[in-house]
Amino acid sequence: MAEATAEFMRSKRLEVLIASTGDAGLQKAREVRPDIVLCDIRLPDMTGIEVTRALRAIPEAKDALIAIHTALGENDLRTFELEADTAVNLFLTKPLTPEKLDKLLTQLNVL
């Protein structure tokens, strides 16, 4: 899934890095100063909300636009939205389609 999403983003001429865990993503964020972070809500080592909080504490990533994607139902998603407060810019439901990714990039003023 991450590779397919990355290919789509690359087709839009965006530079993309992939991390399979929250910790690996946070390390990459320290190194590259990301503009956008697209994160799954459930990672092997932490939740997307935990990643978001950690990103906001990293000077190189604190201003990144963060989108969380999830297969959670609407009620569970509301719980996560409340927990995330305003640190997450956008929540997306799975599956991530090209149309949803285009909408994300448009909303984030990337395209």
N, C-alpha and C positions, 0 to 999 in steps of 0.2 A: 504494500500500500504506500509506504513512504517513497519507494523508488518511482512508482507511477505518478505520485503527486509531484515529486521533484522533476521528473521529465516534463510534466505540464508546465511547471514554473519556469524551467529552463527554456521551453519553447516561447516564453514571453520575454526572453532575454534577461532573466533574473539569475543571479548567482545563488546557488543552493548548496547548503551543507546538511547532512543527515546525521542524527544521533539516535541511537536506539534506547538510551536510558536518559533519565532526567539529569543525572550527574554528568554524563558525557555532553549533553546539550548545554549545561551551564558552563562547562569548561570551554566549549567552542565559543559561547557568547562572550566570555572574557577575552578570547583571542581575536575575534573578528568584528565586534561592535555591530550586532545585527540591526537591520531596519525593521524586519518582520520576523516573528516567531510563530510557527504553526505547530501546536503541541497537542498530542492526544491527552485525553483526560486521565487515562489509566496507563501508566508506564510501569515497567518491572520494579523500579525502585522508589517511585513516589508518584503522587498525582500531578496532573497538570496545574492544579491550583498551587501546590507546593513549589513547582517549577516557577510559576508566575511570581510568587512572593520572593523567591530567591533571585529571579532576574531583576526585579525592582530594586533589590539591594546591591546589585552589581553596577558600578558607575558606567561601564561600557555598554550595558544593556538596559538601563533603567528607563530609557525613552523608547524602546522598541515597541512596535505595535504587536500585540499578542492576540492570536486567535486560537481558541481551544476547540478541538473537534471531538465528538463523542457519539456513541451509539445509545446513550441513555435516553430514557423516555422523558417526556416533557416535565413531569413532576420531579424526577430526580435531577433534571437539568436546572430547574428553578432552585433546588437546594444548593447546587454547586454555584449558581449565579450569586445567591445570597452570601455564601461562604467566600466567594472570590471578591465580593464588594465591587470596587470599580477598577481593580488592577487588570482585569481582562477586558480587552477592547471589543471582542466579538466571540460568540459561541456559534459553532456550526455543527449540524447533525450529520452523521454518516448516512449513506455513503457520500464521500466527497466526489462530486461530479465536476466536469469541466465548467459547467454553468455556475455551480456554487463557488468554485475557485475564481472564476471571472468576477463574480459578484464581490467576493472578498477583496480582490485586488482593486476593484473599482471603488469600493467603500473606503479602502485604506489609501486611496489616491495614488496607487502605484502605476496604474495603466493610464 
